[in-house]
Amino acid sequence: MRYLVIPLVASILFPLTTVAKTTVDVYHAEVVLSNEKNARSIAWGEGLEQVLVKASGNADIADNEVVKKAMRDGSDYLAKFKYGTLNGQKSLDMQYSPKQIRVLLSQANASVWPKERENVLVWLVQDDNVERQVGWEQSGLDSVAALQTAAQQSGLPITLPLGDMDDLTKISAPDLWGNFPEPLEEASVRYPADSVLVLKVAANGPSSEVNWQLYDMAPDSITSSPQSAITGVETGEVAQAIDKAIAKISAYYAKKNKPSSKQVADDALWAHFSGIQSAQSFFNLERSLLNLESVATVQVHSIQGMNVTFNIQLLSNKADFEKQVTGFKGIEKTQAPVDSAKVAEQAATEQLIQADESQKVNQTATQEMNEVDPDISEPEEETADEVLPVEQQLWFSL
């Protein structure tokens, strides 16, 4: 699958439209099966590595010790798979569990790159010691094919220019090689992109060199923005050098879009839900929370009547979690109790007083949950001293 976005009609009718981020299919991988006895297990591990690279923006994620251990049995993270054909060979087409992948990255202390990502317009110009050519989408250059492969493997959405008359009259290979910003902006504004990347490929076998400049801004801001381009130089064979460049650019965007340090530190949250009408609605709610992109783990803190409190470990931040929960049909955010601190303290005291009753309720719910899903953990034991501050609690009603 190629992450190439070239909506021709839209670019003609709305050349200056602000572009929303592109959603990337992060959790899918397809691997050619080898002839070895354990070919399927090998494919599961290779597919897991591919997905983790796309999900984290880290090309070296497989060097992480936690990830190395996980890759020994990649099937633990599979949602489903089927047999297929890739490049004329039998393959394994795999879909991995987003929740399990996010939890694994959290355990590995790795960042999670959100699947909504900046779309990058890429202008590639190649010098092969004979001539300089621009890498249009249909140019057939090997460097363009290498770029498409590297972008797909990194999970970086890219757009390649069309190379039509409009492009040919606005920009040339010398313009790109000379880093002239005016023609770059003029030729780029017609494309729906969040940023612009220039790759200058000096093709010379194993000693090739790729110079890159990333303009992390809208195309119409290239000449007016005080922000400088981000630059780099990679060496090696053409495909290898391009792969290095795309890996660094992907890592840049993954780091740029990760939660702030404050948000990462405040990853514990209590989510209170009222109006739970049945055991089934409880199970449905818990599974929905587990599937949220902002959530790493969900554990039952307490159950009282139609009210349940979950202890949530976040992968992003409180605001993201709140937005995603209120997006569920039938769930509304409610105000915290008038005196939240006092109510929290009172609730903790009531838990101790009503220990026997609460224990029976929790044991019943846990038994039912384990019958449906044995991987759901038992409720955590909390004491009055472990009450989270009000700013780390949210209230919702069903």
Backbone torsions as a table, in degrees:
resi	resn	phi	psi	omega
1	MET	NA	135.5	-179.3
2	ARG	-108.6	137.8	177.4
3	TYR	-93.4	68.7	179.4
4	LEU	-113.9	124.5	-177.3
5	VAL	-120.2	106.7	-178.0
6	ILE	-134.0	73.4	178.5
7	PRO	-77.6	92.7	-171.9
8	LEU	-60.4	-47.1	-177.7
9	VAL	-62.8	-43.6	-179.2
10	ALA	-62.9	-38.7	-177.8
11	SER	-69.0	-27.0	178.1
12	ILE	-77.8	-42.3	-175.0
13	LEU	-81.7	-34.1	-175.1
14	PHE	-130.9	66.8	-172.3
15	PRO	-67.1	-21.8	-176.4
16	LEU	-111.4	17.3	-177.6
17	THR	-69.2	136.9	175.5
18	THR	-68.3	137.1	-172.3
19	VAL	-101.6	131.2	171.9
20	ALA	-76.8	159.2	-179.8
21	LYS	-65.3	156.1	-178.9
22	THR	-93.7	135.2	177.8
23	THR	-87.0	125.0	-176.2
24	VAL	-103.0	139.7	176.1
25	ASP	-79.1	83.4	-171.2
26	VAL	-73.3	-35.9	-164.6
27	TYR	-97.0	15.3	179.1
28	HIS	-108.1	141.7	175.9
29	ALA	-149.2	148.0	175.1
30	GLU	-133.8	130.1	-173.6
31	VAL	-130.7	135.8	175.4
32	VAL	-69.0	132.2	-179.9
33	LEU	-76.9	134.8	177.9
34	SER	-81.6	-179.9	179.1
35	ASN	-94.2	5.7	-179.1
36	GLU	-76.0	160.5	-178.3
37	LYS	-60.4	-41.7	-178.2
38	ASN	-96.6	38.3	-175.3
39	ALA	-57.1	-38.5	-177.6
40	ARG	-67.9	-41.7	178.2
41	SER	-63.3	-39.4	177.4
42	ILE	-62.2	-43.7	179.7
43	ALA	-63.8	-38.5	178.5
44	TRP	-60.9	-42.6	179.4
45	GLY	-67.6	-41.4	179.5
46	GLU	-66.5	-40.4	177.8
47	GLY	-64.0	-40.0	178.3
48	LEU	-61.3	-42.4	178.5
49	GLU	-61.9	-44.4	178.8
50	GLN	-57.2	-45.3	-177.8
51	VAL	-67.3	-40.6	-179.4
52	LEU	-65.6	-36.3	176.6
53	VAL	-62.7	-46.3	179.9
54	LYS	-67.3	-36.1	-175.7
55	ALA	-76.0	-25.0	-176.0
56	SER	-107.6	-22.5	-173.5
57	GLY	75.6	12.7	-178.0
58	ASN	-112.9	108.8	-177.9
59	ALA	-66.4	-19.9	-178.1
60	ASP	-104.2	20.6	-175.6
61	ILE	-59.7	-27.6	-178.6
62	ALA	-68.4	-13.4	177.6
63	ASP	-80.5	-12.7	178.6
64	ASN	-67.7	134.4	-175.3
65	GLU	-63.1	-38.1	178.3
66	VAL	-64.7	-42.1	179.9
67	VAL	-67.5	-40.3	177.3
68	LYS	-55.1	-43.6	179.9
69	LYS	-65.1	-42.9	-178.7
70	ALA	-64.4	-34.8	-176.4
71	MET	-71.1	-10.5	177.2
72	ARG	-65.9	-27.9	176.1
73	ASP	-142.2	80.9	-177.3
74	GLY	-65.7	-14.7	-179.3
75	SER	-65.6	-21.5	178.3
76	ASP	-61.2	-21.8	-174.1
77	TYR	-109.3	5.5	-179.3
78	LEU	-79.6	141.7	170.1
79	ALA	-95.4	-42.0	177.0
80	LYS	-166.3	162.4	175.6
81	PHE	-153.1	161.8	176.6
82	LYS	-151.9	160.5	177.6
83	TYR	-84.8	146.7	-179.5
84	GLY	-150.6	-163.2	178.6
85	THR	-131.9	127.4	179.6
86	LEU	-128.8	119.8	-178.1
87	ASN	53.9	38.9	177.0
88	GLY	80.1	5.1	-178.8
89	GLN	-120.4	151.6	179.5
90	LYS	-63.5	135.3	-175.3
91	SER	-136.0	170.5	174.0
92	LEU	-115.8	119.2	-178.9
93	ASP	-99.0	116.4	-168.9
94	MET	-124.1	140.7	173.0
95	GLN	-118.8	121.3	-177.9
96	TYR	-96.0	156.3	-177.6
97	SER	-75.8	118.1	178.4
98	PRO	-56.4	-41.7	-179.0
99	LYS	-62.4	-47.2	-178.3
100	GLN	-65.3	-37.7	178.7
101	ILE	-65.7	-43.7	179.5
102	ARG	-64.3	-39.9	178.1
103	VAL	-64.4	-42.3	179.3
104	LEU	-61.0	-45.0	178.9
105	LEU	-63.8	-36.5	176.9
106	SER	-64.2	-43.3	178.5
107	GLN	-64.1	-30.6	180.0
108	ALA	-86.5	4.8	-177.1
109	ASN	56.1	37.1	178.7
110	ALA	-107.4	152.7	179.2
111	SER	-74.6	155.0	173.1
112	VAL	-109.4	121.0	179.0
113	TRP	-88.6	113.3	-178.6
114	PRO	-54.0	147.1	-175.5
115	LYS	-73.8	-13.9	172.9
116	GLU	-86.5	111.7	-168.5
117	ARG	-129.7	155.1	176.3
118	GLU	-61.7	135.8	174.5
119	ASN	-92.5	127.9	-172.9
120	VAL	-108.5	122.3	172.9
121	LEU	-81.1	123.4	-174.9
122	VAL	-112.5	120.1	172.5
123	TRP	-103.0	113.1	-179.9
124	LEU	-109.2	131.3	175.1
125	VAL	-128.1	130.7	-174.8
126	GLN	-117.2	132.9	175.4
127	ASP	-114.9	114.1	-179.0
128	ASP	-107.9	25.4	179.9
129	ASN	73.1	0.9	176.0
130	VAL	-117.2	-47.9	178.7
131	GLU	-152.4	166.1	174.8
132	ARG	-109.4	129.8	-177.7
133	GLN	-127.6	144.9	175.2
134	VAL	-87.9	136.9	-178.5
135	GLY	-86.7	78.2	174.3
136	TRP	-68.4	166.0	-177.7
137	GLU	-56.3	-41.2	-176.8
138	GLN	-103.9	24.0	-175.8
139	SER	-73.3	-25.4	179.7
140	GLY	81.0	5.7	178.7
141	LEU	-66.8	140.9	176.9
142	ASP	-62.0	-33.0	-179.7
143	SER	-67.1	-31.2	176.5
144	VAL	-68.8	-42.8	177.1
145	ALA	-61.5	-40.5	178.6
146	ALA	-64.6	-38.7	177.7
147	LEU	-62.4	-46.2	-179.4
148	GLN	-61.9	-41.3	178.6
149	THR	-64.9	-45.8	-178.8
150	ALA	-63.0	-41.0	179.8
151	ALA	-65.3	-42.5	179.2
152	GLN	-62.9	-43.7	-178.9
153	GLN	-67.5	-31.8	-179.8
154	SER	-85.8	-15.0	-176.5
155	GLY	76.5	27.7	179.5
156	LEU	-99.2	115.2	179.0
157	PRO	-71.1	128.9	179.6
158	ILE	-129.4	155.9	171.4
159	THR	-122.1	132.5	174.8
160	LEU	-104.3	140.5	-179.6
161	PRO	-65.7	154.1	-174.7
162	LEU	-74.1	-35.0	-175.7
163	GLY	77.3	27.1	177.9
164	ASP	-86.0	-172.5	-176.5
165	MET	-61.6	-35.5	179.0
166	ASP	-60.2	-46.5	178.2
167	ASP	-64.8	-45.3	-174.5
168	LEU	-63.8	-28.4	-179.8
169	THR	-86.1	-12.6	-175.7
170	LYS	-106.7	-26.0	-176.0
171	ILE	-147.6	151.6	-178.6
172	SER	-135.8	169.7	177.6
173	ALA	-58.3	-44.0	177.2
174	PRO	-61.3	-34.7	177.4
175	ASP	-61.3	-44.9	-178.7
176	LEU	-70.4	-42.5	-179.4
177	TRP	-66.5	-30.9	-178.8
178	GLY	-88.5	1.9	178.2
179	ASN	59.7	42.0	179.1
180	PHE	-85.5	116.5	-172.8
181	PRO	-72.3	-31.7	-175.3
182	GLU	-62.5	-54.2	178.1
183	PRO	-65.1	-29.3	178.3
184	LEU	-63.6	-44.8	178.5
185	GLU	-66.9	-44.4	-177.1
186	GLU	-60.8	-39.4	-178.7
187	ALA	-79.7	-22.0	-173.4
188	SER	-88.5	-26.7	-170.8
189	VAL	-63.8	-21.6	-179.1
190	ARG	-74.4	-16.1	-175.4
191	TYR	-97.0	138.9	177.7
192	PRO	-78.0	95.3	-177.4
193	ALA	-142.1	155.2	178.5
194	ASP	-93.2	-20.5	-179.4
195	SER	-157.9	170.3	-176.0
196	VAL	-129.7	133.1	179.0
197	LEU	-121.3	132.7	174.6
198	VAL	-111.9	123.6	176.5
199	LEU	-112.3	120.3	176.6
200	LYS	-108.3	109.8	-173.0
201	VAL	-102.6	113.3	173.1
202	ALA	-96.2	94.1	-172.4
203	ALA	-81.8	117.6	-179.6
204	ASN	-151.5	53.7	178.8
205	GLY	64.0	-138.1	-176.6
206	PRO	-68.2	-13.2	-179.6
207	SER	-107.0	27.9	179.0
208	SER	-67.8	159.9	-178.0
209	GLU	-136.8	137.6	177.6
210	VAL	-121.8	114.4	172.6
211	ASN	-95.1	134.4	-180.0
212	TRP	-132.4	145.3	176.6
213	GLN	-131.1	120.9	179.5
214	LEU	-106.3	118.4	174.4
215	TYR	-96.6	96.2	-176.6
216	ASP	-81.9	71.4	-176.6
217	MET	-165.5	165.8	176.2
218	ALA	-62.6	145.8	-177.4
219	PRO	-54.1	-33.7	-177.3
220	ASP	-78.8	5.0	179.1
221	SER	-110.6	2.9	-173.9
222	ILE	-59.0	-44.2	-176.6
223	THR	-86.3	-17.8	-174.8
224	SER	-104.5	-20.1	-176.5
225	SER	-74.8	137.1	175.9
226	PRO	-74.2	-10.8	-179.1
227	GLN	-72.9	131.5	-179.8
228	SER	-83.7	158.8	175.5
229	ALA	-71.3	148.6	174.0
230	ILE	-89.0	130.4	-172.1
231	THR	-125.2	161.2	176.8
232	GLY	-166.5	164.9	178.7
233	VAL	-135.0	129.0	178.3
234	GLU	-123.5	148.3	-178.1
235	THR	-127.2	165.5	-179.0
236	GLY	125.9	-168.0	173.4
237	GLU	-63.8	156.1	-171.8
238	VAL	-51.4	-53.3	-177.8
239	ALA	-61.5	-39.1	-180.0
240	GLN	-66.3	-43.7	-179.3
241	ALA	-66.5	-40.6	177.7
242	ILE	-64.5	-40.6	178.6
243	ASP	-60.3	-41.2	178.4
244	LYS	-63.4	-42.5	-179.3
245	ALA	-63.1	-47.5	-178.9
246	ILE	-65.6	-35.8	177.6
247	ALA	-62.3	-41.4	179.6
248	LYS	-69.0	-38.1	179.2
249	ILE	-68.2	-39.6	176.8
250	SER	-63.4	-43.5	178.2
251	ALA	-61.9	-36.6	177.6
252	TYR	-61.3	-48.0	-178.6
253	TYR	-70.0	-34.9	177.3
254	ALA	-63.2	-42.3	178.5
255	LYS	-68.6	-39.4	-179.3
256	LYS	-62.3	-36.2	-174.0
257	ASN	-97.0	1.7	178.5
258	LYS	-76.8	158.7	179.2
259	PRO	-60.6	153.3	178.2
260	SER	-65.5	164.5	-178.9
261	SER	-60.2	-34.7	179.8
262	LYS	-66.3	-41.5	-179.7
263	GLN	-67.0	-37.0	179.2
264	VAL	-66.4	-38.6	-179.8
265	ALA	-66.0	-37.2	-178.2
266	ASP	-91.2	55.9	-173.9
267	ASP	-92.6	2.6	178.3
268	ALA	-101.0	137.5	-175.4
269	LEU	-150.1	141.4	169.5
270	TRP	-102.3	128.4	176.4
271	ALA	-115.6	115.1	-178.3
272	HIS	-95.9	130.2	178.1
273	PHE	-125.0	129.5	176.2
274	SER	-113.4	157.3	178.1
275	GLY	88.7	23.0	176.5
276	ILE	-73.2	112.0	-171.8
277	GLN	-89.9	-21.3	-175.6
278	SER	-156.6	167.0	177.0
279	ALA	-62.8	-37.0	-179.2
280	GLN	-64.7	-40.7	178.6
281	SER	-65.9	-31.9	176.1
282	PHE	-63.6	-48.4	-178.6
283	PHE	-63.3	-41.3	-179.9
284	ASN	-62.4	-41.6	179.7
285	LEU	-64.0	-45.3	-177.8
286	GLU	-61.8	-43.4	179.9
287	ARG	-66.7	-36.8	178.3
288	SER	-63.6	-39.9	178.4
289	LEU	-66.0	-41.4	179.6
290	LEU	-61.6	-30.4	-176.7
291	ASN	-85.0	-5.1	-179.7
292	LEU	-69.3	141.9	179.6
293	GLU	-66.0	-24.2	-177.9
294	SER	-83.4	-4.9	-170.6
295	VAL	-111.8	133.2	174.1
296	ALA	-94.1	-52.1	-178.9
297	THR	-140.3	155.5	177.2
298	VAL	-133.5	127.3	176.1
299	GLN	-133.1	146.2	179.0
300	VAL	-75.7	124.7	176.1
301	HIS	-90.9	-48.5	179.1
302	SER	-158.1	152.6	175.3
303	ILE	-131.3	125.8	177.4
304	GLN	-139.0	107.3	-179.8
305	GLY	60.9	-122.4	-179.8
306	MET	-93.4	13.0	-177.8
307	ASN	-114.7	138.3	176.5
308	VAL	-136.7	143.7	175.8
309	THR	-120.0	126.4	178.3
310	PHE	-104.7	141.3	171.2
311	ASN	-93.4	112.1	-174.4
312	ILE	-106.0	132.5	169.5
313	GLN	-103.4	120.7	-173.4
314	LEU	-92.9	146.6	171.0
315	LEU	-96.6	-21.3	178.3
316	SER	-119.1	-107.1	-176.5
317	ASN	-146.2	170.1	-175.9
318	LYS	-60.2	-41.1	-177.9
319	ALA	-63.4	-42.5	178.3
320	ASP	-62.2	-44.2	-180.0
321	PHE	-61.6	-46.4	-179.5
322	GLU	-60.1	-43.3	-179.6
323	LYS	-63.4	-41.8	-178.1
324	GLN	-69.9	-39.1	179.9
325	VAL	-66.7	-44.4	-179.6
326	THR	-69.8	-9.6	174.2
327	GLY	-79.2	-13.4	176.3
328	PHE	-70.1	141.2	177.4
329	LYS	-66.5	129.4	175.5
330	GLY	86.9	3.4	179.4
331	ILE	-114.1	130.9	179.0
332	GLU	-126.2	146.2	174.7
333	LYS	-78.3	139.2	177.5
334	THR	-119.6	165.5	179.9
335	GLN	-75.9	150.7	174.9
336	ALA	-67.9	156.9	174.5
337	PRO	-52.9	153.8	-174.6
338	VAL	-54.2	-49.8	177.2
339	ASP	-111.4	84.1	-171.8
340	SER	-59.0	-44.8	-177.6
341	ALA	-62.2	-43.0	-178.7
342	LYS	-67.4	-42.5	179.7
343	VAL	-63.7	-41.3	179.0
344	ALA	-62.1	-42.7	179.1
345	GLU	-64.8	-42.2	179.1
346	GLN	-64.1	-40.9	-179.8
347	ALA	-62.9	-39.7	179.1
348	ALA	-65.4	-39.9	178.5
349	THR	-65.0	-42.4	179.1
350	GLU	-63.2	-32.2	178.0
351	GLN	-62.4	-40.8	-179.9
352	LEU	-68.4	-40.6	-179.0
353	ILE	-66.6	-41.0	-176.3
354	GLN	-99.0	33.3	-173.7
355	ALA	-57.6	-45.5	-177.4
356	ASP	-61.9	-45.7	-178.7
357	GLU	-65.5	-44.7	-179.4
358	SER	-63.3	-38.1	-179.0
359	GLN	-63.9	-40.3	178.6
360	LYS	-62.9	-44.4	-179.9
361	VAL	-62.6	-45.7	-178.6
362	ASN	-64.4	-40.8	-179.3
363	GLN	-64.5	-40.6	178.6
364	THR	-63.3	-47.2	-179.7
365	ALA	-63.7	-41.3	-179.0
366	THR	-65.0	-41.1	178.9
367	GLN	-61.4	-44.0	179.5
368	GLU	-65.3	-40.2	-179.2
369	MET	-64.9	-41.8	-178.5
370	ASN	-67.9	-28.5	176.0
371	GLU	-67.1	-33.9	179.3
372	VAL	-83.7	-42.7	-177.1
373	ASP	-146.4	101.0	-176.3
374	PRO	-66.5	-12.5	-179.3
375	ASP	-82.0	-12.3	-179.8
376	ILE	-73.1	127.1	-174.1
377	SER	-79.9	162.6	179.4
378	GLU	-74.3	158.4	179.1
379	PRO	-60.4	143.7	175.6
380	GLU	-74.9	147.7	173.6
381	GLU	-88.3	128.9	-179.6
382	GLU	-123.9	151.0	175.9
383	THR	-116.4	171.5	-178.8
384	ALA	-60.7	-27.5	-179.0
385	ASP	-75.7	-13.4	-175.0
386	GLU	-102.3	16.2	178.1
387	VAL	-65.9	127.7	179.5
388	LEU	-71.8	150.1	176.0
389	PRO	-62.7	156.9	-175.3
390	VAL	-56.2	-37.8	-177.4
391	GLU	-68.0	-9.4	176.7
392	GLN	-110.3	28.9	177.4
393	GLN	-132.9	148.4	176.8
394	LEU	-135.8	149.1	-179.3
395	TRP	-121.9	135.1	179.9
396	PHE	-137.6	159.0	175.5
397	SER	-130.4	145.9	178.5
398	LEU	-100.8	NA	NA
